Amino acid sequence: MNLIIVGLNHKTSPVEIREKLSFPADAMGDPLGRLIGHYGLNEAVILSTCNRVEVLAITSDMEKGVWQIKRFLSEFHDIPLERLDEHLYSHRGEEAVKHLFRVASGLDSMVMGEPQILGQVKDSYGFAVQHDAAGVIVNKLYHKAFQVAKRIRTETRIGESAVSISFAAVELARKIFGDLTGKAAMLLGAGEMAELAARHLLSNGVREVIVANRTYEKAIDLVKGFGGGCGKAIMFREFPHYLKGADIVIASTGSASFLIKPDQVHDCMRERKQRPMFFIDISVPRNIDPLVNNVNNAYVYDVDDLQGVVEANLKERSKEAEAAEGIIVEEIERFYRWIKSLDVVPTIIALRQQCDSIRKSEMEKAIQVLNLSEKDRKTLDAMTSAIVNKILHNPVTHLKRESNKIEGDLYIDTIRRLFDLDNSNNNALKKARGEEE
Amino acid sequence: MRLASSHNRVCWGDYPVDMSDILLYITSIVYLGATVVYSFYLFLRKDGLLKAAGRIFMAGFASHTISIILRWMEAGRTPVASFHESLSFFSWITVALYMYVLFKHRQRILGAFVAPFALVLLIMASFMPGRIIPLSPVLASYWLPVHVTLAFLGNAFFALAFFLGIMYVIQERYLKKRKLKGLFFILPSLESIDELNYKCLQYGFPLLTLAIITGAIWSQHALGSYWMWRPRQIWSLITWFLYAAQLHGRLTAGWRGRKAAIFSGTAFIVLLGSFIIINLISGGSHGLAFNG
């Protein structure tokens, strides 16, 4: 099995590059289709979050596959590969499995152990399924990845104090405003991360959170969740009117252009008598023009900047991370046992063994009933063997031939499932017997 | 003219030495120690160092206070007749104000700025002639302690505003550059620095105003004229306008934060510069040679 991952993340690239490479969630069909069709990959998944863009693929030739994905990223986003290449990493085979598991369980995240990434990985897999880019290996791999993430969450404390970005944002707000009591915050976009940040702010004394979301109903739902009349939902287009009243602004919409510009903030500042404003931009591409930071008393932090605040927490968590890495190694072994089984030769052997053991056990039963001579017994044995061989002849020949083709893994997996080869042969036999009895 | 009371004098070889002077030297050394420990704190950011520095500084302040009291008793008047005395008094009242702010607002790190400042003033004082000089009888009135205390207390508020301004500018720079390291972790929040800065202005400005008024009254009593356009009076008026402008800007146009920090910094440099230069030129040798 040739699994590869090519991509970049917050550690290898600045936000300027990441936002150029991001894939909008509502248009995944085209890039996935191209990866399979034009770039000749067998299966593909695109993961695009604010902190990473990765393409996972199954390919017949790993080196060629890596090269194809790089070409795809460069051509799809119209960025010369020379500019991109220094930021890209690639993982092959077992390394790639490990990487996926680590990403899914939040070990590779900016804030270690944060839970949001799992949802994003699930989405990315969902898109691949939806657009027919996921095959048998991707299916198995991702289900395994979700299982690993769940295991890590329950068996280690890594997610427990999951200080996400929102925590860091609150810490920063404290360095600007001191006491947050009586301050007002505004959310642009009602995503999970923004909600988390809003809750942290409220628990730190923020008086009111104004929520502006493109879907008004979602804003209302979010505000209801805050309770106690400390939230207020507004229509998205109205947000500029409320901007001047907000001390802290958290932007997390999927907008492709800047929603807040320096001039706007400049005007707000005049009306606010220069009281500071803190802008947190957790959206990629960014929603707040970075130049807003140049306005007096305005402070703009994007996801990358927040990393600096977060880093201290990382050290504390490294202990839990070790336990999590152990789980990952264990799960990779399990996954590889399955992957190995996808080789055609062991599958054929297992198939033959299973059929043969069924034949033998049925022979035993018949012999006990019929009182046969040695010669008859040999004849019966030869006959049943011939039946099994003839039945298996076509499947095995096809399996051998197809296994070298793109869909080969699918054939092997299908055979293994139809004949239940992954449970031990004995098991299968016992089952068969049980049904009879 | 009053002679120093004899019990305050000890002999060092053949030379009589003032007890208040010895205490002043000791104070300088202790302030130096505090400054060193504060600097270590700024680099290492260990809380223990800040506490230690604070205690050392407090001890220095105690010996400084005793030195000022002895000097006051020796001279029989507010010890601000010479530049030497003025520098020491200014240093002392700034530290005293810092101690009060510390007690009220817990801005401990401010000590890291006040300690070296107090030390520099004392070092300057040590280069000035330290003998007790007689005060001309016309100047010796109860307006002297009133005027001088108001003026120096006002200056001390402005000094603190200056240091808070420096702190603000540093912290603001970290936050704007988004590189969070070093002092960022120990400096207070922008708003709290700004608030305290404003408070210093709110107290310092009326004190400066009152100092100018009492100075004029004193001048009328002693010299028969409220206003004589002396360099000292002109410069204190300039300083007054600078702070008045800042206060006005703050109340009407929202001059806060960095702007306020830079403004209070500039105004204080003008204040301190004129205080030092005028005293050096006039030699600080008579009773009018000290106040702001």
Interface residues (C-beta under 8 A of the other chain):
Chain A: L172 R174 K175 I176 F177 G178 D179 R270 R272 K273 Q274 R275 P276 N293 N296 N297 Y299 Y301 D305 G308 V309
Chain B: Q171 L175 K176 R178 K179 L180 F184 P188 S189 L190 E191 S192 E195 A253 G254 W255 R256 G257 R258 K259
